[in-house]
Amino acid sequence: MDPIAKYISQKISKTRWRPISPALLQQPEVFATGSWDNENNKVSIWSVGDHGVSNMDGEFDEEPQLLCDSQHDGDVMDLQFLDQDRLVSASSSGAVTIFKLQSDCQALSVTHVWERAHHYSCDNAPCTAIVCRSPEIVSVGEDGRVILYKADQTEVLRVIENADSSTIHAVTFLRTTEVLTVNSIGQLKMWDFRQQSDSPAQILSLTGDRVPLHCVDKHPNQQHIVATGGQDGMLCIWDVRQGNTPFSLTEAHSAEMWEVHFHPSNPNHLFTCSEDGSLLHWETTSGSDMSTLLQRGWNSRVVSHSAVSLAGENDSVVSAWLAGDSSKYRLEATHILPSQTLSVNSLDVLEQCLVCGTDGEAVYVHRQVPV
């Protein structure tokens, strides 16, 4: 089954699935999009459920349907669901906004805005990314600040003023009180909110050229494993417990990698999207032979693993992403989208459903991702 495309006359900067109740064994049906570089930007809510409209073959037409939207001041730089009913946006104006989604998903309203959360002395600074772990929200920005909020409190909880002298591009929670940020000079910085100090608890970095990093995601079950992507299109896997450099580097894309996501419930699968117009589904496979990789055009790929032995080799589970013996584990990548030239800016994956948004003013939904 190919992804379904929906053209919506807006460049899409972010796409996110609405969380589903763990108790219900269901596929996600509702997602949010944010736009950028349009005269009037919006946060929109869509449904891909069966709307009772069948085509000539009697199959349900699952083209996304717009449920509701809300105007957004500035480009939507990031978008994250706090829970099933609340959505948080980051704006190029520097603002962080909480939206409330009506339970029937038919209305979206602003409940709180932290105006100019990110700013320079005489101008706004774009808020580049947010991460949510309800009720906490953390935002980062071009101004080098890291800010901690609580969704039900109007006052900001904590500001790390000079967390970075360069632009912070992305942030993820590692543990309840720890976040990891990536910046425009190839560094990962770990922050522990329990510490009063405004210094990072740890700094990791790419050696050699200081390539800007644009995205980061942590392994859902093993917090010490993170994946990053940046301006050179390389996929980097890091083990933050040891070493200050990446564990492995893989040539993934021919231009900037905008987002990387581990599959939340099957983390041997990972997804990346890029300015080069592609969306790749990566899989760590046990014992796959080289001939199949070469048949898939992998002879041009460089997969290098560092020679360090694994700390925790006695752990009952050694993550496939850190398996240094490359004969045992291989990375395979599959293109998910039909060939296209404009940037794929964002993706999200939940259960077997994937959604992504492009500068071609299209949203693609794939509801049978093989994970």
Phi, psi and omega in degrees: 000126179277157174298148177266131180260139175231121180266128191231017173058027175214139172291130185262123179265329185216143174225134181215133173287141169289135181300152177249155179291128181301330183292332184265123178277085184219163174270149178294148182234342185242134176223162179245148172232153172235149183247165178213161174060027176247160180299315175236115180271157185219155162253126185235149179245131185233156175236141173240022176291171176286116186266015179078009180256112181254151179271189186296334180274002181082004177274149179287134176275115187256029176299135182303139178247134178288127178264315179192166175208172181215140177297148180229125180283112181092172176294144172280106182275331176202161184208128179216138172281130175280319174202195184293336187251352184230144186227138182242136179240152172248137184242152174294347176280352183097356184274152170241126188235136173257128176252144174255130178258124178301150186300330177271006178062023182262357179209144180233123182227150180281128177255331177202145176229129167265094182293143176045039175304320176251131185198159168260177184300326184233016183202164175286150173239131180304136168277115190272331184199157176222158171221143184238139167216091193313133004269006183279145174229138174235132176240153176227162186208178177294339181279000179079011178270150168242125186235134178251131180232162166243134189301329184262012177238135181282333180280141175291138182281319187203139173234124170264100193299306185247053181299329182209143175272352178243176180290132172269126186261334185203161183211146174216150172284136170265305174228184187305321184250004184242135172236158178239130179244154173235148188230183187277004174239029171076022181252147166252133178234134179259133182238134178244112185290349176286337181274136180286338183295146176267020178259148179292148178287334182202148174231129174240153180205158173286138177277161178077227183299138179275077184284127178302134174262134184253338187211156179209145171213147178257152176299132187294334183253338185233097191297343182279351181259123177229153176243141176228159174218154185211203189295332183270002178079005180282140172264120181247133173251132184237148169245106188287351179285335186213143179073152179249015180231163184295149179285320178214152179233134180227132175288107187257311186228161181267002178211191185306137170267121185269325179215150173225135180219124166290146173294130189296331182244351177223075192287005168286355177248139182218149185231139178226150176223158194211162171301337182285001176089009182245156173231120185249141175254113183260142181222133172269121183246144180267120173072020177287145186268156188297329184298322179292324178296318181293323179297331181272013177080026183270001181296340180272354183273142176250116176244112181243144177237141178287160187272358183295140176283155186283127168291137179082029177293342178276352178303146182297328178239115171262121184299139178299334181291340181252011182285102185291337179284096189288350177283338184272320182240134177234154174261130174240140179238139179235135175284131182263328184262152168298153184302130176207162191260336186274154187303138167264110191272334189204152174212159171211146182226136180209128186054235180259015187248134179233139176228142177216159182230148188229167172285350175280015177062033180235147168248132176249134176238127177241120187253010176222056178287128184283089177237000000 
